[in-house]
Amino acid sequence: MSFDVGPGFTDQNGRQVVRTAGDRAYIFAADDSAPKAFTGPAVIHAYRATTTGLPAGFAESDGAHRPHSTASSGLLNGV
């Protein structure tokens, strides 16, 4: 099963998908589109399932406060 979520990338690492005790799924994805285009820093998106149980879709959670890189190279330090 796969879902289109939004900008960003993930690898085959299951730690980027989290299911809460309340049965809500979250997906965390790094997005390096802006530094590759020289338009801004890399960011990390947190996408929240729109429903509990089997997700019907995802929406970005608190996009105004997403973590972003402060590195001069535009990369996410330590990632």
mmCIF file of the N, C-alpha and C atoms, coordinates in Angstrom:
data_MODEL
# 
_entry.id   MODEL 
# 
loop_
_atom_site.group_PDB 
_atom_site.id 
_atom_site.type_symbol 
_atom_site.label_atom_id 
_atom_site.label_alt_id 
_atom_site.label_comp_id 
_atom_site.label_asym_id 
_atom_site.label_entity_id 
_atom_site.label_seq_id 
_atom_site.pdbx_PDB_ins_code 
_atom_site.Cartn_x 
_atom_site.Cartn_y 
_atom_site.Cartn_z 
_atom_site.occupancy 
_atom_site.B_iso_or_equiv 
_atom_site.pdbx_formal_charge 
_atom_site.auth_seq_id 
_atom_site.auth_comp_id 
_atom_site.auth_asym_id 
_atom_site.auth_atom_id 
_atom_site.pdbx_PDB_model_num 
ATOM 1   N N  . MET A 1 1  ? 0.844  -1.157 0.000  1.00 0.00 ? 1  MET A N  1 
ATOM 2   C CA . MET A 1 1  ? 0.000  0.000  0.000  1.00 0.00 ? 1  MET A CA 1 
ATOM 3   C C  . MET A 1 1  ? 0.897  1.230  0.000  1.00 0.00 ? 1  MET A C  1 
ATOM 4   N N  . SER A 1 2  ? 0.521  2.247  -0.736 1.00 0.00 ? 2  SER A N  1 
ATOM 5   C CA . SER A 1 2  ? 1.282  3.493  -0.736 1.00 0.00 ? 2  SER A CA 1 
ATOM 6   C C  . SER A 1 2  ? 0.312  4.672  -0.751 1.00 0.00 ? 2  SER A C  1 
ATOM 7   N N  . PHE A 1 3  ? 0.833  5.813  -0.283 1.00 0.00 ? 3  PHE A N  1 
ATOM 8   C CA . PHE A 1 3  ? 0.043  7.042  -0.215 1.00 0.00 ? 3  PHE A CA 1 
ATOM 9   C C  . PHE A 1 3  ? 0.873  8.177  -0.781 1.00 0.00 ? 3  PHE A C  1 
ATOM 10  N N  . ASP A 1 4  ? 0.255  9.050  -1.570 1.00 0.00 ? 4  ASP A N  1 
ATOM 11  C CA . ASP A 1 4  ? 0.889  10.308 -1.935 1.00 0.00 ? 4  ASP A CA 1 
ATOM 12  C C  . ASP A 1 4  ? 0.666  11.244 -0.762 1.00 0.00 ? 4  ASP A C  1 
ATOM 13  N N  . VAL A 1 5  ? 1.753  11.828 -0.248 1.00 0.00 ? 5  VAL A N  1 
ATOM 14  C CA . VAL A 1 5  ? 1.646  12.639 0.958  1.00 0.00 ? 5  VAL A CA 1 
ATOM 15  C C  . VAL A 1 5  ? 1.939  14.099 0.666  1.00 0.00 ? 5  VAL A C  1 
ATOM 16  N N  . GLY A 1 6  ? 3.112  14.404 0.112  1.00 0.00 ? 6  GLY A N  1 
ATOM 17  C CA . GLY A 1 6  ? 3.491  15.783 -0.161 1.00 0.00 ? 6  GLY A CA 1 
ATOM 18  C C  . GLY A 1 6  ? 4.965  15.868 -0.448 1.00 0.00 ? 6  GLY A C  1 
ATOM 19  N N  . PRO A 1 7  ? 5.529  17.087 -0.523 1.00 0.00 ? 7  PRO A N  1 
ATOM 20  C CA . PRO A 1 7  ? 6.944  17.238 -0.825 1.00 0.00 ? 7  PRO A CA 1 
ATOM 21  C C  . PRO A 1 7  ? 7.818  16.541 0.209  1.00 0.00 ? 7  PRO A C  1 
ATOM 22  N N  . GLY A 1 8  ? 8.967  16.096 -0.232 1.00 0.00 ? 8  GLY A N  1 
ATOM 23  C CA . GLY A 1 8  ? 9.919  15.448 0.658  1.00 0.00 ? 8  GLY A CA 1 
ATOM 24  C C  . GLY A 1 8  ? 10.265 14.067 0.147  1.00 0.00 ? 8  GLY A C  1 
ATOM 25  N N  . PHE A 1 9  ? 11.189 13.428 0.848  1.00 0.00 ? 9  PHE A N  1 
ATOM 26  C CA . PHE A 1 9  ? 11.568 12.076 0.462  1.00 0.00 ? 9  PHE A CA 1 
ATOM 27  C C  . PHE A 1 9  ? 11.729 11.238 1.717  1.00 0.00 ? 9  PHE A C  1 
ATOM 28  N N  . THR A 1 10 ? 11.560 9.954  1.570  1.00 0.00 ? 10 THR A N  1 
ATOM 29  C CA . THR A 1 10 ? 11.833 9.009  2.650  1.00 0.00 ? 10 THR A CA 1 
ATOM 30  C C  . THR A 1 10 ? 12.642 7.874  2.061  1.00 0.00 ? 10 THR A C  1 
ATOM 31  N N  . ASP A 1 11 ? 13.294 7.121  2.905  1.00 0.00 ? 11 ASP A N  1 
ATOM 32  C CA . ASP A 1 11 ? 13.962 5.917  2.432  1.00 0.00 ? 11 ASP A CA 1 
ATOM 33  C C  . ASP A 1 11 ? 13.187 4.718  2.960  1.00 0.00 ? 11 ASP A C  1 
ATOM 34  N N  . GLN A 1 12 ? 13.746 3.556  2.845  1.00 0.00 ? 12 GLN A N  1 
ATOM 35  C CA . GLN A 1 12 ? 13.052 2.339  3.261  1.00 0.00 ? 12 GLN A CA 1 
ATOM 36  C C  . GLN A 1 12 ? 13.132 2.118  4.767  1.00 0.00 ? 12 GLN A C  1 
ATOM 37  N N  . ASN A 1 13 ? 13.344 3.166  5.520  1.00 0.00 ? 13 ASN A N  1 
ATOM 38  C CA . ASN A 1 13 ? 13.516 3.096  6.964  1.00 0.00 ? 13 ASN A CA 1 
ATOM 39  C C  . ASN A 1 13 ? 12.172 3.316  7.649  1.00 0.00 ? 13 ASN A C  1 
ATOM 40  N N  . GLY A 1 14 ? 11.675 2.311  8.363  1.00 0.00 ? 14 GLY A N  1 
ATOM 41  C CA . GLY A 1 14 ? 10.365 2.393  8.993  1.00 0.00 ? 14 GLY A CA 1 
ATOM 42  C C  . GLY A 1 14 ? 10.258 3.395  10.119 1.00 0.00 ? 14 GLY A C  1 
ATOM 43  N N  . ARG A 1 15 ? 11.385 3.929  10.603 1.00 0.00 ? 15 ARG A N  1 
ATOM 44  C CA . ARG A 1 15 ? 11.326 4.888  11.706 1.00 0.00 ? 15 ARG A CA 1 
ATOM 45  C C  . ARG A 1 15 ? 10.772 6.237  11.285 1.00 0.00 ? 15 ARG A C  1 
ATOM 46  N N  . GLN A 1 16 ? 10.552 6.466  10.028 1.00 0.00 ? 16 GLN A N  1 
ATOM 47  C CA . GLN A 1 16 ? 10.017 7.744  9.580  1.00 0.00 ? 16 GLN A CA 1 
ATOM 48  C C  . GLN A 1 16 ? 8.490  7.763  9.603  1.00 0.00 ? 16 GLN A C  1 
ATOM 49  N N  . VAL A 1 17 ? 7.896  6.631  9.890  1.00 0.00 ? 17 VAL A N  1 
ATOM 50  C CA . VAL A 1 17 ? 6.444  6.540  10.048 1.00 0.00 ? 17 VAL A CA 1 
ATOM 51  C C  . VAL A 1 17 ? 6.168  6.205  11.503 1.00 0.00 ? 17 VAL A C  1 
ATOM 52  N N  . VAL A 1 18 ? 5.285  6.974  12.131 1.00 0.00 ? 18 VAL A N  1 
ATOM 53  C CA . VAL A 1 18 ? 4.961  6.780  13.546 1.00 0.00 ? 18 VAL A CA 1 
ATOM 54  C C  . VAL A 1 18 ? 3.450  6.643  13.674 1.00 0.00 ? 18 VAL A C  1 
ATOM 55  N N  . ARG A 1 19 ? 3.008  5.699  14.498 1.00 0.00 ? 19 ARG A N  1 
ATOM 56  C CA . ARG A 1 19 ? 1.586  5.585  14.825 1.00 0.00 ? 19 ARG A CA 1 
ATOM 57  C C  . ARG A 1 19 ? 1.449  5.852  16.314 1.00 0.00 ? 19 ARG A C  1 
ATOM 58  N N  . THR A 1 20 ? 0.584  6.789  16.677 1.00 0.00 ? 20 THR A N  1 
ATOM 59  C CA . THR A 1 20 ? 0.407  7.172  18.079 1.00 0.00 ? 20 THR A CA 1 
ATOM 60  C C  . THR A 1 20 ? -0.488 6.170  18.808 1.00 0.00 ? 20 THR A C  1 
ATOM 61  N N  . ALA A 1 21 ? -0.524 6.299  20.129 1.00 0.00 ? 21 ALA A N  1 
ATOM 62  C CA . ALA A 1 21 ? -1.409 5.458  20.940 1.00 0.00 ? 21 ALA A CA 1 
ATOM 63  C C  . ALA A 1 21 ? -2.872 5.700  20.571 1.00 0.00 ? 21 ALA A C  1 
ATOM 64  N N  . GLY A 1 22 ? -3.172 6.876  20.026 1.00 0.00 ? 22 GLY A N  1 
ATOM 65  C CA . GLY A 1 22 ? -4.526 7.204  19.576 1.00 0.00 ? 22 GLY A CA 1 
ATOM 66  C C  . GLY A 1 22 ? -4.826 6.703  18.169 1.00 0.00 ? 22 GLY A C  1 
ATOM 67  N N  . ASP A 1 23 ? -3.924 5.872  17.601 1.00 0.00 ? 23 ASP A N  1 
ATOM 68  C CA . ASP A 1 23 ? -4.093 5.236  16.289 1.00 0.00 ? 23 ASP A CA 1 
ATOM 69  C C  . ASP A 1 23 ? -4.044 6.220  15.122 1.00 0.00 ? 23 ASP A C  1 
ATOM 70  N N  . ARG A 1 24 ? -3.260 7.301  15.276 1.00 0.00 ? 24 ARG A N  1 
ATOM 71  C CA . ARG A 1 24 ? -3.079 8.275  14.200 1.00 0.00 ? 24 ARG A CA 1 
ATOM 72  C C  . ARG A 1 24 ? -1.662 8.126  13.654 1.00 0.00 ? 24 ARG A C  1 
ATOM 73  N N  . ALA A 1 25 ? -1.521 8.042  12.344 1.00 0.00 ? 25 ALA A N  1 
ATOM 74  C CA . ALA A 1 25 ? -0.208 7.893  11.713 1.00 0.00 ? 25 ALA A CA 1 
ATOM 75  C C  . ALA A 1 25 ? 0.378  9.262  11.377 1.00 0.00 ? 25 ALA A C  1 
ATOM 76  N N  . TYR A 1 26 ? 1.694  9.367  11.531 1.00 0.00 ? 26 TYR A N  1 
ATOM 77  C CA . TYR A 1 26 ? 2.461  10.546 11.129 1.00 0.00 ? 26 TYR A CA 1 
ATOM 78  C C  . TYR A 1 26 ? 3.598  10.073 10.235 1.00 0.00 ? 26 TYR A C  1 
ATOM 79  N N  . ILE A 1 27 ? 3.949  10.883 9.246  1.00 0.00 ? 27 ILE A N  1 
ATOM 80  C CA . ILE A 1 27 ? 5.101  10.608 8.386  1.00 0.00 ? 27 ILE A CA 1 
ATOM 81  C C  . ILE A 1 27 ? 6.019  11.816 8.461  1.00 0.00 ? 27 ILE A C  1 
ATOM 82  N N  . PHE A 1 28 ? 7.310  11.561 8.661  1.00 0.00 ? 28 PHE A N  1 
ATOM 83  C CA . PHE A 1 28 ? 8.316  12.617 8.714  1.00 0.00 ? 28 PHE A CA 1 
ATOM 84  C C  . PHE A 1 28 ? 9.207  12.477 7.491  1.00 0.00 ? 28 PHE A C  1 
ATOM 85  N N  . ALA A 1 29 ? 9.351  13.572 6.732  1.00 0.00 ? 29 ALA A N  1 
ATOM 86  C CA . ALA A 1 29 ? 10.102 13.517 5.483  1.00 0.00 ? 29 ALA A CA 1 
ATOM 87  C C  . ALA A 1 29 ? 10.994 14.738 5.339  1.00 0.00 ? 29 ALA A C  1 
ATOM 88  N N  . ALA A 1 30 ? 12.258 14.498 5.032  1.00 0.00 ? 30 ALA A N  1 
ATOM 89  C CA . ALA A 1 30 ? 13.185 15.592 4.719  1.00 0.00 ? 30 ALA A CA 1 
ATOM 90  C C  . ALA A 1 30 ? 12.857 16.110 3.323  1.00 0.00 ? 30 ALA A C  1 
ATOM 91  N N  . ASP A 1 31 ? 13.067 17.399 3.116  1.00 0.00 ? 31 ASP A N  1 
ATOM 92  C CA . ASP A 1 31 ? 12.802 18.017 1.814  1.00 0.00 ? 31 ASP A CA 1 
ATOM 93  C C  . ASP A 1 31 ? 13.980 18.914 1.465  1.00 0.00 ? 31 ASP A C  1 
ATOM 94  N N  . ASP A 1 32 ? 14.754 18.477 0.473  1.00 0.00 ? 32 ASP A N  1 
ATOM 95  C CA . ASP A 1 32 ? 15.926 19.260 0.075  1.00 0.00 ? 32 ASP A CA 1 
ATOM 96  C C  . ASP A 1 32 ? 15.709 19.979 -1.251 1.00 0.00 ? 32 ASP A C  1 
ATOM 97  N N  . SER A 1 33 ? 14.441 20.186 -1.651 1.00 0.00 ? 33 SER A N  1 
ATOM 98  C CA . SER A 1 33 ? 14.176 20.867 -2.924 1.00 0.00 ? 33 SER A CA 1 
ATOM 99  C C  . SER A 1 33 ? 14.676 22.306 -2.944 1.00 0.00 ? 33 SER A C  1 
ATOM 100 N N  . ALA A 1 34 ? 14.464 23.052 -1.850 1.00 0.00 ? 34 ALA A N  1 
ATOM 101 C CA . ALA A 1 34 ? 14.872 24.468 -1.826 1.00 0.00 ? 34 ALA A CA 1 
ATOM 102 C C  . ALA A 1 34 ? 16.386 24.641 -1.931 1.00 0.00 ? 34 ALA A C  1 
ATOM 103 N N  . PRO A 1 35 ? 17.217 23.912 -1.159 1.00 0.00 ? 35 PRO A N  1 
ATOM 104 C CA . PRO A 1 35 ? 18.655 24.114 -1.328 1.00 0.00 ? 35 PRO A CA 1 
ATOM 105 C C  . PRO A 1 35 ? 19.158 23.657 -2.694 1.00 0.00 ? 35 PRO A C  1 
ATOM 106 N N  . LYS A 1 36 ? 18.544 22.650 -3.258 1.00 0.00 ? 36 LYS A N  1 
ATOM 107 C CA . LYS A 1 36 ? 18.961 22.211 -4.601 1.00 0.00 ? 36 LYS A CA 1 
ATOM 108 C C  . LYS A 1 36 ? 18.642 23.274 -5.644 1.00 0.00 ? 36 LYS A C  1 
ATOM 109 N N  . ALA A 1 37 ? 17.572 24.054 -5.397 1.00 0.00 ? 37 ALA A N  1 
ATOM 110 C CA . ALA A 1 37 ? 17.188 25.131 -6.314 1.00 0.00 ? 37 ALA A CA 1 
ATOM 111 C C  . ALA A 1 37 ? 17.791 26.473 -5.895 1.00 0.00 ? 37 ALA A C  1 
ATOM 112 N N  . PHE A 1 38 ? 18.594 26.465 -4.814 1.00 0.00 ? 38 PHE A N  1 
ATOM 113 C CA . PHE A 1 38 ? 19.208 27.682 -4.266 1.00 0.00 ? 38 PHE A CA 1 
ATOM 114 C C  . PHE A 1 38 ? 18.161 28.730 -3.890 1.00 0.00 ? 38 PHE A C  1 
ATOM 115 N N  . THR A 1 39 ? 17.035 28.267 -3.312 1.00 0.00 ? 39 THR A N  1 
ATOM 116 C CA . THR A 1 39 ? 15.963 29.189 -2.933 1.00 0.00 ? 39 THR A CA 1 
ATOM 117 C C  . THR A 1 39 ? 15.676 29.186 -1.435 1.00 0.00 ? 39 THR A C  1 
ATOM 118 N N  . GLY A 1 40 ? 16.397 28.386 -0.655 1.00 0.00 ? 40 GLY A N  1 
ATOM 119 C CA . GLY A 1 40 ? 16.150 28.350 0.784  1.00 0.00 ? 40 GLY A CA 1 
ATOM 120 C C  . GLY A 1 40 ? 16.751 27.125 1.433  1.00 0.00 ? 40 GLY A C  1 
ATOM 121 N N  . PRO A 1 41 ? 16.475 26.965 2.725  1.00 0.00 ? 41 PRO A N  1 
ATOM 122 C CA . PRO A 1 41 ? 17.068 25.852 3.467  1.00 0.00 ? 41 PRO A CA 1 
ATOM 123 C C  . PRO A 1 41 ? 16.280 24.548 3.298  1.00 0.00 ? 41 PRO A C  1 
ATOM 124 N N  . ALA A 1 42 ? 16.938 23.449 3.605  1.00 0.00 ? 42 ALA A N  1 
ATOM 125 C CA . ALA A 1 42 ? 16.258 22.160 3.683  1.00 0.00 ? 42 ALA A CA 1 
ATOM 126 C C  . ALA A 1 42 ? 15.336 22.178 4.903  1.00 0.00 ? 42 ALA A C  1 
ATOM 127 N N  . VAL A 1 43 ? 14.236 21.462 4.833  1.00 0.00 ? 43 VAL A N  1 
ATOM 128 C CA . VAL A 1 43 ? 13.271 21.421 5.929  1.00 0.00 ? 43 VAL A CA 1 
ATOM 129 C C  . VAL A 1 43 ? 12.847 19.979 6.191  1.00 0.00 ? 43 VAL A C  1 
ATOM 130 N N  . ILE A 1 44 ? 12.192 19.772 7.327  1.00 0.00 ? 44 ILE A N  1 
ATOM 131 C CA . ILE A 1 44 ? 11.591 18.477 7.633  1.00 0.00 ? 44 ILE A CA 1 
ATOM 132 C C  . ILE A 1 44 ? 10.088 18.688 7.759  1.00 0.00 ? 44 ILE A C  1 
ATOM 133 N N  . HIS A 1 45 ? 9.326  17.936 6.985  1.00 0.00 ? 45 HIS A N  1 
ATOM 134 C CA . HIS A 1 45 ? 7.866  17.997 7.028  1.00 0.00 ? 45 HIS A CA 1 
ATOM 135 C C  . HIS A 1 45 ? 7.344  16.918 7.971  1.00 0.00 ? 45 HIS A C  1 
ATOM 136 N N  . ALA A 1 46 ? 6.305  17.241 8.728  1.00 0.00 ? 46 ALA A N  1 
ATOM 137 C CA . ALA A 1 46 ? 5.579  16.258 9.539  1.00 0.00 ? 46 ALA A CA 1 
ATOM 138 C C  . ALA A 1 46 ? 4.160  16.206 8.976  1.00 0.00 ? 46 ALA A C  1 
ATOM 139 N N  . TYR A 1 47 ? 3.796  15.070 8.412  1.00 0.00 ? 47 TYR A N  1 
ATOM 140 C CA . TYR A 1 47 ? 2.465  14.902 7.841  1.00 0.00 ? 47 TYR A CA 1 
ATOM 141 C C  . TYR A 1 47 ? 1.610  14.072 8.789  1.00 0.00 ? 47 TYR A C  1 
ATOM 142 N N  . ARG A 1 48 ? 0.406  14.541 9.094  1.00 0.00 ? 48 ARG A N  1 
ATOM 143 C CA . ARG A 1 48 ? -0.523 13.887 10.020 1.00 0.00 ? 48 ARG A CA 1 
ATOM 144 C C  . ARG A 1 48 ? -1.657 13.267 9.215  1.00 0.00 ? 48 ARG A C  1 
ATOM 145 N N  . ALA A 1 49 ? -1.978 12.012 9.508  1.00 0.00 ? 49 ALA A N  1 
ATOM 146 C CA . ALA A 1 49 ? -3.103 11.360 8.832  1.00 0.00 ? 49 ALA A CA 1 
ATOM 147 C C  . ALA A 1 49 ? -4.387 12.124 9.137  1.00 0.00 ? 49 ALA A C  1 
ATOM 148 N N  . THR A 1 50 ? -5.248 12.219 8.158  1.00 0.00 ? 50 THR A N  1 
ATOM 149 C CA . THR A 1 50 ? -6.509 12.941 8.340  1.00 0.00 ? 50 THR A CA 1 
ATOM 150 C C  . THR A 1 50 ? -7.544 12.117 9.097  1.00 0.00 ? 50 THR A C  1 
ATOM 151 N N  . THR A 1 51 ? -7.297 10.820 9.248  1.00 0.00 ? 51 THR A N  1 
ATOM 152 C CA . THR A 1 51 ? -8.197 9.936  9.990  1.00 0.00 ? 51 THR A CA 1 
ATOM 153 C C  . THR A 1 51 ? -7.372 8.999  10.859 1.00 0.00 ? 51 THR A C  1 
ATOM 154 N N  . THR A 1 52 ? -7.985 8.429  11.868 1.00 0.00 ? 52 THR A N  1 
ATOM 155 C CA . THR A 1 52 ? -7.325 7.384  12.645 1.00 0.00 ? 52 THR A CA 1 
ATOM 156 C C  . THR A 1 52 ? -7.507 6.057  11.910 1.00 0.00 ? 52 THR A C  1 
ATOM 157 N N  . GLY A 1 53 ? -6.802 5.021  12.377 1.00 0.00 ? 53 GLY A N  1 
ATOM 158 C CA . GLY A 1 53 ? -6.875 3.722  11.709 1.00 0.00 ? 53 GLY A CA 1 
ATOM 159 C C  . GLY A 1 53 ? -6.160 3.791  10.373 1.00 0.00 ? 53 GLY A C  1 
ATOM 160 N N  . LEU A 1 54 ? -6.759 3.229  9.336  1.00 0.00 ? 54 LEU A N  1 
ATOM 161 C CA . LEU A 1 54 ? -6.177 3.268  7.993  1.00 0.00 ? 54 LEU A CA 1 
ATOM 162 C C  . LEU A 1 54 ? -6.304 4.688  7.450  1.00 0.00 ? 54 LEU A C  1 
ATOM 163 N N  . PRO A 1 55 ? -5.183 5.359  7.163  1.00 0.00 ? 55 PRO A N  1 
ATOM 164 C CA . PRO A 1 55 ? -5.249 6.760  6.721  1.00 0.00 ? 55 PRO A CA 1 
ATOM 165 C C  . PRO A 1 55 ? -5.986 6.921  5.394  1.00 0.00 ? 55 PRO A C  1 
ATOM 166 N N  . ALA A 1 56 ? -6.839 7.940  5.334  1.00 0.00 ? 56 ALA A N  1 
ATOM 167 C CA . ALA A 1 56 ? -7.521 8.296  4.091  1.00 0.00 ? 56 ALA A CA 1 
ATOM 168 C C  . ALA A 1 56 ? -6.711 9.336  3.326  1.00 0.00 ? 56 ALA A C  1 
ATOM 169 N N  . GLY A 1 57 ? -5.826 10.040 4.015  1.00 0.00 ? 57 GLY A N  1 
ATOM 170 C CA . GLY A 1 57 ? -4.989 11.067 3.423  1.00 0.00 ? 57 GLY A CA 1 
ATOM 171 C C  . GLY A 1 57 ? -4.105 11.671 4.493  1.00 0.00 ? 57 GLY A C  1 
ATOM 172 N N  . PHE A 1 58 ? -3.257 12.605 4.097  1.00 0.00 ? 58 PHE A N  1 
ATOM 173 C CA . PHE A 1 58 ? -2.336 13.259 5.023  1.00 0.00 ? 58 PHE A CA 1 
ATOM 174 C C  . PHE A 1 58 ? -2.331 14.755 4.764  1.00 0.00 ? 58 PHE A C  1 
ATOM 175 N N  . ALA A 1 59 ? -2.091 15.533 5.813  1.00 0.00 ? 59 ALA A N  1 
ATOM 176 C CA . ALA A 1 59 ? -1.935 16.984 5.706  1.00 0.00 ? 59 ALA A CA 1 
ATOM 177 C C  . ALA A 1 59 ? -0.739 17.376 6.563  1.00 0.00 ? 59 ALA A C  1 
ATOM 178 N N  . GLU A 1 60 ? -0.010 18.403 6.131  1.00 0.00 ? 60 GLU A N  1 
ATOM 179 C CA . GLU A 1 60 ? 1.150  18.814 6.919  1.00 0.00 ? 60 GLU A CA 1 
ATOM 180 C C  . GLU A 1 60 ? 0.700  19.343 8.275  1.00 0.00 ? 60 GLU A C  1 
ATOM 181 N N  . SER A 1 61 ? 1.411  18.938 9.299  1.00 0.00 ? 61 SER A N  1 
ATOM 182 C CA . SER A 1 61 ? 1.109  19.346 10.670 1.00 0.00 ? 61 SER A CA 1 
ATOM 183 C C  . SER A 1 61 ? 2.025  20.494 11.074 1.00 0.00 ? 61 SER A C  1 
ATOM 184 N N  . ASP A 1 62 ? 1.462  21.653 11.394 1.00 0.00 ? 62 ASP A N  1 
ATOM 185 C CA . ASP A 1 62 ? 2.202  22.824 11.880 1.00 0.00 ? 62 ASP A CA 1 
ATOM 186 C C  . ASP A 1 62 ? 3.356  23.221 10.958 1.00 0.00 ? 62 ASP A C  1 
ATOM 187 N N  . GLY A 1 63 ? 3.052  23.409 9.690  1.00 0.00 ? 63 GLY A N  1 
ATOM 188 C CA . GLY A 1 63 ? 4.070  23.772 8.712  1.00 0.00 ? 63 GLY A CA 1 
ATOM 189 C C  . GLY A 1 63 ? 4.798  25.072 9.019  1.00 0.00 ? 63 GLY A C  1 
ATOM 190 N N  . ALA A 1 64 ? 4.175  25.970 9.769  1.00 0.00 ? 64 ALA A N  1 
ATOM 191 C CA . ALA A 1 64 ? 4.813  27.249 10.107 1.00 0.00 ? 64 ALA A CA 1 
ATOM 192 C C  . ALA A 1 64 ? 6.005  27.064 11.036 1.00 0.00 ? 64 ALA A C  1 
ATOM 193 N N  . HIS A 1 65 ? 6.052  25.949 11.752 1.00 0.00 ? 65 HIS A N  1 
ATOM 194 C CA . HIS A 1 65 ? 7.135  25.723 12.708 1.00 0.00 ? 65 HIS A CA 1 
ATOM 195 C C  . HIS A 1 65 ? 7.997  24.518 12.346 1.00 0.00 ? 65 HIS A C  1 
ATOM 196 N N  . ARG A 1 66 ? 8.023  24.140 11.064 1.00 0.00 ? 66 ARG A N  1 
ATOM 197 C CA . ARG A 1 66 ? 8.820  22.968 10.679 1.00 0.00 ? 66 ARG A CA 1 
ATOM 198 C C  . ARG A 1 66 ? 10.305 23.230 10.895 1.00 0.00 ? 66 ARG A C  1 
ATOM 199 N N  . PRO A 1 67 ? 11.061 22.217 11.312 1.00 0.00 ? 67 PRO A N  1 
ATOM 200 C CA . PRO A 1 67 ? 12.511 22.386 11.480 1.00 0.00 ? 67 PRO A CA 1 
ATOM 201 C C  . PRO A 1 67 ? 13.162 22.684 10.134 1.00 0.00 ? 67 PRO A C  1 
ATOM 202 N N  . HIS A 1 68 ? 14.149 23.559 10.158 1.00 0.00 ? 68 HIS A N  1 
ATOM 203 C CA . HIS A 1 68 ? 14.883 23.873 8.936  1.00 0.00 ? 68 HIS A CA 1 
ATOM 204 C C  . HIS A 1 68 ? 16.368 23.992 9.250  1.00 0.00 ? 68 HIS A C  1 
ATOM 205 N N  . SER A 1 69 ? 17.150 23.879 8.208  1.00 0.00 ? 69 SER A N  1 
ATOM 206 C CA . SER A 1 69 ? 18.598 23.924 8.349  1.00 0.00 ? 69 SER A CA 1 
ATOM 207 C C  . SER A 1 69 ? 19.086 25.352 8.549  1.00 0.00 ? 69 SER A C  1 
ATOM 208 N N  . THR A 1 70 ? 20.108 25.491 9.372  1.00 0.00 ? 70 THR A N  1 
ATOM 209 C CA . THR A 1 70 ? 20.784 26.784 9.517  1.00 0.00 ? 70 THR A CA 1 
ATOM 210 C C  . THR A 1 70 ? 22.199 26.705 8.954  1.00 0.00 ? 70 THR A C  1 
ATOM 211 N N  . ALA A 1 71 ? 22.544 25.573 8.357  1.00 0.00 ? 71 ALA A N  1 
ATOM 212 C CA . ALA A 1 71 ? 23.886 25.380 7.804  1.00 0.00 ? 71 ALA A CA 1 
ATOM 213 C C  . ALA A 1 71 ? 24.073 26.244 6.563  1.00 0.00 ? 71 ALA A C  1 
ATOM 214 N N  . SER A 1 72 ? 25.282 26.743 6.386  1.00 0.00 ? 72 SER A N  1 
ATOM 215 C CA . SER A 1 72 ? 25.559 27.585 5.225  1.00 0.00 ? 72 SER A CA 1 
ATOM 216 C C  . SER A 1 72 ? 25.449 26.800 3.926  1.00 0.00 ? 72 SER A C  1 
ATOM 217 N N  . SER A 1 73 ? 25.622 25.479 3.999  1.00 0.00 ? 73 SER A N  1 
ATOM 218 C CA . SER A 1 73 ? 25.529 24.661 2.794  1.00 0.00 ? 73 SER A CA 1 
ATOM 219 C C  . SER A 1 73 ? 24.087 24.316 2.447  1.00 0.00 ? 73 SER A C  1 
ATOM 220 N N  . GLY A 1 74 ? 23.140 24.672 3.331  1.00 0.00 ? 74 GLY A N  1 
ATOM 221 C CA . GLY A 1 74 ? 21.746 24.353 3.089  1.00 0.00 ? 74 GLY A CA 1 
ATOM 222 C C  . GLY A 1 74 ? 21.377 22.925 3.439  1.00 0.00 ? 74 GLY A C  1 
ATOM 223 N N  . LEU A 1 75 ? 22.289 22.187 4.061  1.00 0.00 ? 75 LEU A N  1 
ATOM 224 C CA . LEU A 1 75 ? 22.016 20.802 4.425  1.00 0.00 ? 75 LEU A CA 1 
ATOM 225 C C  . LEU A 1 75 ? 21.511 20.718 5.851  1.00 0.00 ? 75 LEU A C  1 
ATOM 226 N N  . LEU A 1 76 ? 20.832 19.626 6.191  1.00 0.00 ? 76 LEU A N  1 
ATOM 227 C CA . LEU A 1 76 ? 20.373 19.400 7.557  1.00 0.00 ? 76 LEU A CA 1 
ATOM 228 C C  . LEU A 1 76 ? 21.518 18.802 8.355  1.00 0.00 ? 76 LEU A C  1 
ATOM 229 N N  . ASN A 1 77 ? 22.070 19.549 9.285  1.00 0.00 ? 77 ASN A N  1 
ATOM 230 C CA . ASN A 1 77 ? 23.186 19.055 10.091 1.00 0.00 ? 77 ASN A CA 1 
ATOM 231 C C  . ASN A 1 77 ? 22.771 17.821 10.875 1.00 0.00 ? 77 ASN A C  1 
ATOM 232 N N  . GLY A 1 78 ? 23.618 16.813 10.868 1.00 0.00 ? 78 GLY A N  1 
ATOM 233 C CA . GLY A 1 78 ? 23.377 15.621 11.657 1.00 0.00 ? 78 GLY A CA 1 
ATOM 234 C C  . GLY A 1 78 ? 22.368 14.664 11.065 1.00 0.00 ? 78 GLY A C  1 
ATOM 235 N N  . VAL A 1 79 ? 21.880 14.934 9.869  1.00 0.00 ? 79 VAL A N  1 
ATOM 236 C CA . VAL A 1 79 ? 20.899 14.025 9.264  1.00 0.00 ? 79 VAL A CA 1 
ATOM 237 C C  . VAL A 1 79 ? 21.596 13.178 8.237  1.00 0.00 ? 79 VAL A C  1 
# 
